[in-house]
Amino acid sequence: MSENKPMSLKLYNSIVKDFNKMTSFSRKAENELKKKYKEVPSTTMGSIISLLVQRSMKQSYRKSPVISSKYFELYEELMKDKNKEDVILKLADSQGISPALFVRSLLQNVCSDSAEVKKYLKDTTLIENSELAYQVFLGIMNDNQYGPYVDIIKQSIGLEYELRLENELRMMNISFSDENLLRLRGYDKTPDFKLDVPIAVDGFIVNWIESKALFGDEENHLGYMKDQLLCYWNRFGPGLVIYWFGYLETLDSTPEVNNMFILRTKFPERTSITQYKIDL
């Protein structure tokens, strides 16, 4: 697997600037932005867009019976038109939120039970009103960032890269304890893999490895620092964090990097790894 180089701040800022010009959070709008940056791997662009959409939604999406009622009134008004294909996309765009979040708000007006709303989002055929069921389905299908199917895909991607990392460790006969085993030993916060015997990567001692199947920028990296990485360092010493979809070059200049842990975008080459060997 080829290694992504850390992304320049100039390129990252350009992507953010173009993202902020977007007037829609639909799948189509996101794909258009990806086309503009063909030199950036699709997985990297997808991860950056995902981070930016989530931050934008934190600012604009609000759960409220009043808002849900307002959305439903707007929905009923547009459903009177003959052309009903783009109703959800039009309404979501007009309110500045993603299609899946918009249809979630619609359902919250129909039923107040959050468990029932989740059930309808997972299986729209359970919604009695056939037109509403179809519109909810369209909202979910046109959203890359929210909804039950997206959640499953993101979980699968995270697991895929953890398994990929585990396979790399096994191929090099590097003994480890995974997070499940560490929890059984009483640890509450655990890295994905704690090495039973440390290795050195390019001369840096590594006691643990954390897999992140996403792009690392300053905001989410700072969150991981506070919630996870500092804790790992305090308990297990220095380690390795893999941002499989790349990371912002400015992270390499932070005081923790190359002191508490190192950053990579793939598992290190064999030639850069030093292992402890017992002569028998």
C-alpha angles and dihedrals in degrees: 000000000000116000122241112230116228108275118249117245089234093058093043092051090049091054091048091049092052091045090055089056092059115113094193137048094203125127090252094055092049092049090053090056090050090054091058091058101045091152090065115080112256092237091053093049091046092053094047092049090048092054092047094047092050092051091047091050091052087061100042108027117084130175110223137137088227093054092044090052091049092050091050092052090052090047094051091049094053092044088067089071121092094234105067100157099099099031096116094043092049093049094044091050092047091053095042097238136112120272095244093051090049093054089046088058090049091054092047087062091051096047129014095204108100092202089056091049090054090049092053092047091053093047115020092183087077090067107100096210103076095201092051090046091054093046091050089050091052091049092054094044092051095052123088096184111040137041138066096285093050090050091054092048093050092049090049092051092050091050092046093058093044088054090047090053091046090052091051090052093049093048089056092044091240108161116223147163116229125218093265092057091044091054090052086056090056103262113140099191114041138171118235091255131016110195114229089211118027121243130201121235113197087338095310117120113238122195099165141017128215120198119212115182093198144065116283117222129165097270101050093037090055089051091052089047093057098038103037124354100058089049091052091049093049092051105033108016127237122355149165129266118198117202097190094192095047135263141236114275092230090070089072089064096055114110094240095057113090089012107058097013142346128236127228136164096218140013108293121260116262090243091061094051125087117196132190109248127192116217109223 
